[in-house]
C-alpha cells in the first residue's frame, strides 16, 4: 500500500506564492505529479516529473509553477508563483511505480490539499 501525504496548501493573495509538498510512503517511485480540481470543474493534470527529472506542465501554469522531487526523501514539490484566482482548487499529489504514465492514469493519489487564491 502506497500513501501520499500533501502539505503546504492554504490561502494566498493573487500574485503570491505557495509551495506544496507530498511525501510518499515508499521509495523507488516512477512518475509523480500534481492534479487539481477547481470547484465545479473538471480535474486536470497540472505537472508531472519522471524519476530522472523530466517535467511537463499544463499550458496555463508554464512559467509560474515548478515541479521538483527529492528521491532520497521520496518527496515531490510544487512551487507555485504568481498565483491567480483561477488557480484556486484542491490539489492532489499523484504517483506511480511506472516512470511514464499514459493519459494521466496514476495509481496512487493523496487526499488533496486546498489552495485558495484571493483577488
N, C-alpha and C positions, 0 to 999 in steps of 0.2 A: 504494500500500500504506500502510495506517494502522497505526502501532504505538502501543500504550498500555503505559506502564511504571508500575506501582504501587510505592509505598514507604510505610513507616510502620507496618507490622504488627509484631507481637511478643507478648510475654507481659505480662499486667497482672492485678492483683488485682481482685476484684469491687469495684465502686464507683469504680474508677479510670477514666482517660480515655486515649484514643489518637486521633491524627489521621492519617488516611490521605490520601495524595496520589496523583494519577495525571496524568502528563504525556503529552500526545498529540503525535504527530509532525507534524501538520498543523493549520493554523488553520481557521476557518470551520466548525467542527463545530456540529451542532444540539443535540439532546438528549444528555446524558451522565448516567451513573448508576452505581450500585453494586449488584451481585448478591452473594449469599453462599450458601455451601453448607456446612451443618454436617456433621460426619462421619456417614455413613449415612443422610442425609436429603435431601429434595428441595431443589433450588436455588430461591431466592426473590429477587425484586427488592426491595431494601431502600429505595432512594431514587433519585429522578430530578430533574433540573433542566434546564429549557429554556435556550436561548441568552439569553433575556430575564430569566431568574431565577425562573421559576415552579417551585415544588418540590412533590413528592409523596413520602409516606413510607408504608411498611407500618405497620399499627397498633402492632405490638409495639415500635417504636423511636420513636414520636412523643413529643416532649418530651425525648428523650435524645440523639438524633442530629441533626446539621445538615449538610446538603449545601450546598456553595457552589462557585463557579467563578471563575476569573480568565481572561477571554477573551484578554487580551493575552499571557498565558503559555500558553494552551491547556491549562490545568490545572484539574482538578476535585478537590475535597477532601471528606472525610467526617470531621467532628468527632464522636467517639463519647464520650459522657459516661455516668456511672452504669452502667458496663458490668456485665453479668450473665454467669454461666457459660453460659447458653443463647445468648449472642452469639458463642460460640466457633464459628469457621467459616473457610473460605477465602473471602476477599473478592475479587471480580473487578470491576475497572473496565470499564465498557461505554460505547460512544459510537456515534453515527450521524450521518450528514450530514442526516438528516431531523430536524426540530425536534420532531415528535411521532411516537412510535414505538408502534404498536399491539401490544398483548399482550406487551410487553417484548422484541420481536424485534429486538434490536440487532445491527448488522452487525459491529461491531468489539469485540473482547474483549482484555483484558490477560491476563497469565499467572497472576494471582492472588497474594495475599499472605495469610499465615496470621495470624489473630488468635486468641489463646488467653486466656481469662479464667478465672482460678483462684478457688476459693472460700476 
